[in-house]
Amino acid sequence: MTTLWRNSLLFLLISVLSSCTYYHKSSFSKLENCDEELLNETLEQPVTRLFKSKIYFYDKYYTGLLVVKSLNETEKQVVLVTEIGMKLLDMTITPKDYTTNFVIPPLDKKMVLNHLWKDFSEVFYDVDFDNQNMVVKKCWEREDDILLKVKKGRKKYYFLFDGKKRRKEVYLLEMFGNIGKTILFDYKDKHLESVEIDASHLKLKVKLEKKEIL
């Protein structure tokens, strides 16, 4: 996705959160009928996935590789290593809980680990992207693209689909009182390409970019 298109989308999302008057000024047109079947799209779930990773936590910065391996139908192992092979984090996660196998001291905080587990579950299980308990609130179109605003509990999602009904981006906003966490997902041909997680209340940011496994 181009920088111009991404900036346009993010500007729309921010405006949607703050005011409904922006609809008439944007290049998106509001639709009366929303295609909820778009949420039924099935994504590819490889057994092993590899991502180039960057983690910012307070004044610390970690860069390396994130390896995600499906152990069975429910368990996944998530391992973060530096580019020279030093392990920073090793977690076994399920949609309901997690086990910490190894973690370096700066990240070894219950609140941080809880958030990483929830974020990784959101990203790698696609658990909140099924249409159960999700309510489509509004929808817009721009050229061949469709944008859906979806709500589930305190979470708000914005799904962007292309003309072939394939997911291009998902923007998640979750509020904790007056503060919020955002996750931006990029997709290509049913594959997750990149993720940006911003938990400003924890001063935690995570950036992932897919790498091919040779």
C-alpha positions in Angstrom: 0.0 0.0 0.0 1.4 3.4 -0.9 2.2 6.0 1.7 -0.4 8.4 0.3 -3.2 5.8 0.4 -2.2 4.7 3.9 -2.1 8.3 5.2 -5.5 8.9 3.6 -7.0 5.8 5.3 -5.5 6.6 8.7 -6.8 10.2 8.4 -10.2 8.9 7.7 -10.1 6.5 10.6 -9.1 9.3 13.0 -11.8 11.5 11.6 -14.4 8.8 11.9 -13.5 8.4 15.6 -13.9 12.1 16.2 -16.6 13.4 13.9 -19.2 12.2 11.3 -18.9 15.3 9.2 -15.7 14.1 7.5 -17.7 11.7 5.4 -18.7 14.5 3.0 -15.1 15.7 2.6 -13.3 12.4 2.1 -12.8 10.4 -1.0 -14.7 7.6 0.6 -18.5 7.4 0.0 -20.8 6.0 2.7 -22.7 2.8 1.8 -26.3 2.1 3.0 -25.9 -1.7 2.8 -22.8 -3.4 4.2 -21.6 -6.8 3.0 -21.0 -8.7 6.2 -20.0 -11.8 4.3 -16.6 -10.1 3.8 -15.7 -11.0 7.4 -15.9 -14.7 6.5 -12.7 -14.6 4.5 -10.3 -17.5 5.4 -6.6 -16.5 5.7 -3.5 -18.6 5.2 -2.1 -20.0 8.5 1.4 -21.5 7.8 2.8 -23.9 10.4 5.9 -21.7 10.8 6.2 -18.0 10.1 9.1 -15.7 10.2 9.1 -11.9 10.8 11.7 -9.2 11.0 11.0 -7.5 14.3 11.5 -4.3 16.1 10.4 -3.7 19.7 10.6 -0.4 21.5 10.0 -0.5 25.2 10.6 2.8 27.2 14.2 3.7 26.2 15.1 0.1 25.1 15.2 -1.0 21.5 15.4 -4.6 20.3 15.7 -5.8 16.7 15.9 -9.3 15.4 13.6 -12.1 14.2 10.3 -13.4 15.5 9.6 -17.0 14.8 6.0 -18.3 15.2 5.4 -22.1 15.1 2.1 -24.0 15.5 2.7 -26.8 17.9 -0.9 -28.2 17.6 -4.4 -26.9 16.9 -4.3 -24.5 19.9 -0.7 -23.9 20.9 1.9 -21.7 19.2 5.5 -21.1 20.2 6.6 -17.5 19.8 10.4 -16.9 19.9 12.2 -13.6 19.6 15.9 -13.7 18.8 18.5 -11.1 17.9 20.1 -11.1 14.5 23.1 -12.9 16.0 20.9 -15.6 17.6 20.6 -14.4 21.2 17.2 -15.3 22.6 15.1 -12.4 24.0 11.7 -14.0 24.5 10.2 -17.5 24.3 6.4 -17.9 24.9 4.0 -20.7 24.4 0.6 -19.2 23.8 -3.0 -20.2 23.3 -6.1 -18.0 22.8 -6.8 -18.4 26.5 -3.4 -18.3 28.3 0.3 -18.4 27.9 3.5 -19.9 29.4 6.8 -18.0 29.5 9.7 -20.3 28.7 12.3 -17.5 28.7 12.3 -13.7 28.8 15.1 -11.1 29.3 14.7 -8.9 32.5 13.6 -5.6 30.8 10.5 -7.4 29.3 9.9 -9.7 32.3 6.9 -7.7 33.6 3.5 -9.2 34.0 1.7 -6.3 32.4 4.0 -6.4 29.4 3.8 -10.1 29.0 0.0 -10.1 29.3 -0.2 -7.5 26.5 2.3 -9.3 24.3 0.3 -12.5 24.7 -3.0 -10.8 23.9 -1.5 -9.0 20.9 0.2 -12.1 19.6 -3.1 -14.0 20.0 -4.9 -11.2 18.1 -2.3 -11.4 15.3 -1.5 -15.1 14.9 -4.8 -16.8 15.7 -7.0 -14.4 13.9 -9.4 -15.0 16.8 -11.2 -11.7 16.7 -11.6 -11.7 12.9 -14.4 -14.2 12.7 -17.8 -12.8 12.6 -19.1 -14.2 15.9 -20.1 -11.5 18.3 -19.0 -8.8 15.8 -21.3 -6.1 14.7 -20.8 -4.2 11.4 -21.7 -0.6 12.2 -20.9 1.3 9.0 -19.3 0.9 5.6 -17.8 3.1 2.9 -16.3 2.6 -0.6 -13.5 4.2 -2.6 -13.0 3.0 -6.2 -13.0 -0.8 -5.8 -12.2 -0.9 -2.1 -14.6 -1.4 0.7 -14.1 -0.2 4.3 -16.1 -1.8 7.2 -16.3 -0.4 10.7 -16.9 -3.3 13.1 -17.3 -3.4 16.8 -16.7 -6.3 19.3 -16.9 -5.4 23.0 -14.6 -2.4 23.6 -12.7 -3.1 20.4 -13.3 -1.2 17.1 -12.0 -2.6 13.9 -11.7 -1.1 10.4 -11.4 -3.7 7.7 -10.3 -2.6 4.2 -11.0 -5.0 1.3 -10.0 -4.8 -2.3 -12.3 -5.4 -5.4 -11.8 -9.1 -5.2 -13.1 -9.1 -1.6 -9.6 -9.9 -0.2 -8.4 -8.3 3.0 -5.8 -5.5 2.5 -5.6 -3.9 6.0 -7.2 -4.1 9.4 -7.0 -1.3 12.0 -7.8 -2.1 15.6 -8.5 0.4 18.3 -9.0 -0.8 21.9 -9.6 1.8 24.6 -8.6 1.5 28.3 -10.4 4.5 29.8 -8.9 7.6 28.2 -5.9 5.7 26.6 -5.9 3.4 23.7 -3.9 0.6 22.0 -3.8 0.3 18.2 -2.8 -2.5 15.9 -2.4 -2.1 12.1 -2.3 -5.3 10.0 -1.3 -5.4 6.3 -2.3 -8.3 4.1 -1.5 -9.6 0.6 -3.1 -12.5 -1.1 -4.5 -13.9 2.2 -1.1 -13.7 3.9 -0.2 -11.4 6.8 2.6 -9.1 5.6 3.3 -6.8 8.4 2.0 -5.7 11.8 2.4 -2.5 13.9 1.4 -2.6 17.6 1.3 0.7 19.6 0.5 0.4 23.3 1.3 4.0 24.3 0.2 3.5 27.9 3.0 0.9 28.3 5.4 2.8 26.1 5.6 -0.4 24.0 5.7 -0.6 20.2 6.2 -3.7 18.1 6.8 -3.8 14.3 6.8 -7.0 12.4 7.5 -7.6 8.7 7.1 -11.0 7.0 10.3 -12.7 5.8 10.3 -15.7 3.5 11.6 -18.9 5.0 14.3 -20.4 2.7 
